Amino acid sequence: MDKLKLVIPTAEYKKSFIEAIQEFQLEGRNLEINILDLGNNFEKYLTKLADEEKGIGMKEGYVPATTLWLVEGGEFIGHVSIRHCLTENLQKVGGHIGYSIRPTKRRMGYGTKTLEFALLEAKKFGIHNVLITCDDDNVGSAKIIEKNGGVLENKVEGEYESEAKKLKRRYWIVNK
């Protein structure tokens, strides 16, 4: 894990980011992203991420969030989103930090490092009590959160129709 770091999203990682989106789509995630459109309008996508950090053009119910990419060398490994504040729904099932590692890079320690780095970034936003959630059946994510000091508060039912009856684990990390 030499030269592993979180970076502001840039076109430098366009090729490996698009490859990662294709990997996510093979497992049924990020299906709303049109790969061809993304490739042709990558700068527009980067601008959207920068605007989200500033709270510009947000959909109702969304909060400003900083998106950072985990990269190693010239390769996109995963991403993290740090929400600057929480809505009632995020307080229940979303949390301050969401992260994802591309499928071909999982089970290699990248998730643990991503959350470790994200906690350092969250401090910069004054977030010292960090809520992180994961699906109850996502053992890998639960282990990552626990390795980073997460203490399970409780389990609650998901909020969305697609998550109905699906339990979410709610963890707190004291971010000193």
N, C-alpha and C positions, 0 to 999 in steps of 0.2 A: 504494500500500500504506500509506495513511494510517491511523493508529489500529489497526494490525495488532498483535495481542498474543495470548499464551497466557493462558487463564483456567481457573479451576476450573469444571467443568461446573455450570451453573445452569439453572433453568427459563426464564430470560430468553431463552435461545436455543432453546427447545423447538421452535418452528415450523420454523426453518431446519434444525435437527438432524434432525427427522423427514423433511423434504424430502430431506436429504442421504442418509439411510438408504434412502429410496426410489430415489435415483440409484444407490447401491451395489447394491441388489437387482436393478436392471435389468441390471447387468453380472455378476450371479450371486454377489455377495458379501453377507454379513450376512443370509443367508436364514433363519437361526435366529431373527431378531428379527421378532416379530409387530407390525406397525405399529399396529394398533388397540389391542393390549394396551399397547404403549409409550406411546401417546397418553393412555390412561386411567390409567396407572400410572407416570407420568414421575418423580414424586418417589421411588418405589421404585427405579427405575433409577438415579437419582442417588445414593441411599443405597448401592446395590450398588457403585458406583464408589468412593465414599468408604470403604466397608468393605474393598475390594480394596487400597487404599493402606495400610490398617492391618493387612492380612493376616487379616482376619476372613472366615470362611465360604469359604475358598479350596478349590477342587477339588484333589485330590491331584496333585502335580507342578507346581502353579502357585506363583508367588512374589508377594510384595507388589509392586504396581505403581501408580504415580501416572499417572492419565489427565488430560490437559489438552486443552482445545479451542483451536484457532486460530480467532480471530474477527476480523472487520473491521466496524467499525460495529456493527450489531445482527445480523450474519449469521455463522452457523457456516460455516467454510471447510474445516476438517479436524481431525484429532485426533492426539495422540501419546501413547504409553504408554512410561513409563520404568520398567523393571524394576529393583528395588533390589538384586537379586543374581541370580546365574545358576545354574540346574541344569545337569546334564551335557548335557541336550538343548539348552537355551538357549545353552550354551557352544559347541555345535556349529553349530546352525542358526538360533537365534532372536535372540540378542544382547540388549543392554541397552535399545535403543530401537526401537520400531516406530511408524510413522506412516502416515497415509493422508490424501489430499486428495480432497474430493468431485469426482466426474467433471467437472462443469461448470466447475471452477476449476483444472483441471490445465493445465500448460504456461504458467503465468503467474508463476512464481517463488515460489509459496506453499510448495512442498515444501522448497526450499532454506532459506527463512526459518523454516519449522517446525523443521527439524533444527538450525539455528543457535540458535534459542530453546531447544530441548530440551537441547542441550549445556550451556547456561547452567544449566538446572534440574538436570541430572545432577551438576554440580559441587556443588550444595547437598547432594546425597546422598553426596558423597565419591567419586563415580565419575570417576576421572581417566584411566583407560584404557578407552575405550568400544568395545564390539563392536557392530557394526551389520551386518546381513545383508540381502541381497535376492536375488531369483531372478536367475539368470545372464542370462536374456533380458529383464530389466527394465532397459533402457538408461537410461530416465529416472531411475529410482531410483539406479542406479550413478553417474550424473553428479551427482546431488544429494549423495550421500555424498562423492564425490571433491571437489566444490566446498567441502565443509565439512572438508577435510583427511583424508578417509579414505584409508588405504593398504591395498590389497588384500593379504591374507595368503595366501589360497588359495580353492579352490572345492571344495565337498563335496556329496555326494548328500543330497537331502532325507530327512527322517526318517519322514514319514507316508505311508501307502498312496497318498493322492492326489498325493503329490509324488515317488513312486518314480521313480528315474532322473532326476529334475529337479535340476539343479545349483543350489547356493546360493553366492553370493559372500560371503566373510567379510572385512569391513573393520575396521581398528582406527583410532581417532582418539585422539590424545593430547590430553586435555582439560585444558589448563593454566589 
